[in-house]
Amino acid sequence: MITVLAGGVGAARLLAGLMRVVPPHDITAIVNVGDDLVLHGLAISPDLDTVTYTLANAIDADRGWGLADETWNAMAMLEQLGGERWFNLGDRDLGTHLYRTERLSSGADLSTVTTEIARAWGLDLGLLPATNDPLRTFVTLPDENDTEVSFQRYFVERQHNVRVSAVRFDGAATAKPAPGVLDALDDCDTIIIAPSNPIVSIGPVLAVPGIRDVVERRHDRTVAVSPIVAGAAIKGPADRLMKELGHDPSVVGVARMYRSLASTLVIDGADRDLAPAVEAEGVQCIVTDTIMRGPAEAAALVRATLKEFR
Amino acid sequence: MITVLAGGVGAARLLAGLMRVVPPHDITAIVNVGDDLVLHGLAISPDLDTVTYTLANAIDADRGWGLADETWNAMAMLEQLGGERWFNLGDRDLGTHLYRTERLSSGADLSTVTTEIARAWGLDLGLLPATNDPLRTFVTLPDENDTEVSFQRYFVERQHNVRVSAVRFDGAATAKPAPGVLDALDDCDTIIIAPSNPIVSIGPVLAVPGIRDVVERRHDRTVAVSPIVAGAAIKGPADRLMKELGHDPSVVGVARMYRSLASTLVIDGADRDLAPAVEAEGVQCIVTDTIMRGPAEAAALVRATLKEFR
């Protein structure tokens, strides 16, 4: 049994590899919901959808988000009407948000709806939001008079092309882990922290009271995959955010952030020379190819990780 | 200045004719919102949209509702997920609902949003919801244990193919006319009651406190166009509903329903023989072609009405 702490793209790719190595019933992904938003009245869960669409082979691989074979007619009309269209929603993707919104409004919780969507796509792994409660990531922008904006206003609207001076997980203090989350962390053989952004993807998951505690308790059974390769994020602003928030944007910095959580860090061959520095932080090191161009590379990464992790 | 009490399709066609006869700035339509619904989290105003799309030449004429050149990809995804899809929403049409929902959620009222949408389509007439407050039509179904369902559950989901024993306008008692509605009725030269369903299209408009009073006061300046021709509705369940709720489903029955509101009823040539019976109800009669296959016939109907109405 393997439980994965997951953000969006990087986690989705890792999970696609894991699905080639381990039966889906043995996998549980606990997914970030700090990026979630309500827009145009619709409940949108970008990381859950990225994981679902990726594992269902339905993701648009070029774009990196949303569904393949997508059309954009609703957005075109919204634009014609002068509506807000900084957050692009494809027509097929809208069907997912309509479904989720309708189910939530009729009283279902997010974990139930998430499972329904996963099953409709034929996915048999456990797919859980970190929490069913509203937990929302906000970032403070020092170059905009310390305005605090929601994650997607930062990530999508500003294309994460601005400085960040603080990150806050609104609602975290009172959020409860979704049903099954703590058990999945407690009962598994291995916890994998996916190569997602440590601050704004894994951070919100760990901010749900109870989750960090159980991962720390299971430190010896937890392995993280570095999202930083050669000092840069594979995708997104992890390196920049780490630096701006006082972390070393390197595998050593990742090791420092995760050392209370994970006994082992998987780093890319490009960072081989930093393995001693990682181990000097008290974190064992696995060196392998971590760049996942597709499920085959992801499966190789997972195999190497599970083989060498003790 | 002409003010029209309007439902959906029949009113939209009449208005399209009126736009050919009178400058748009001289026209105000006061539109039924009893059919409105929130579905999948989206605020949907079917009659307002039917009027807007029709006047913008954007309606799908064959279907009779929604936009031309429509795609259905969101609905297909919703169906794949097992979602509720009894109420069809095209992708372009969804853009309208996204816009309306976003604007309402940011505090705009329905009449403001309705005007914004009309202007975006290049429409210069006054287009007002009867009220900005939630007024919702419910019908009681005697063959389903007197269950009360929302209008669209009756009209669309059951395709109005069931008996109705009662109609109720939820929220009507406390609804206020939208800004401009009473003035438009007070200050115009002529009020036209469009050939819409008297019970579930015009009924909810008149149920907003204040609207019936001003129309009754302006009885001499009000003319109704019968939605019933030769004992049947041109479209929809008006005849059936009238019968089930104790009205004569004929132009005479329409005259009885409207005689306190309108001094004149326009009836189709097919009902020429009933003109004396209509006038016996104290309602003057204009006999002309009332079936509007397109804007040209609608314009002819409007011209005949305005010419003969005293």
Interface residues (C-beta under 8 A of the other chain):
Chain A: L39 H40 G41 L42 A43 L67 E70 T71 N73 A74 M75 A76 M77 L78 E79 Q80 L81 G82 G83 E84 L89 G90 D91 R92 D93 L94 G95 T96 H97 L98 Y99 T101 E102 R103 S105 E116 I117 A120
Chain B: L39 H40 G41 L42 A43 L67 E70 T71 N73 A74 M75 A76 M77 L78 E79 Q80 L81 G82 G83 E84 L89 G90 D91 R92 D93 L94 G95 T96 H97 L98 Y99 T101 E102 R103 S105 E116 I117 A120
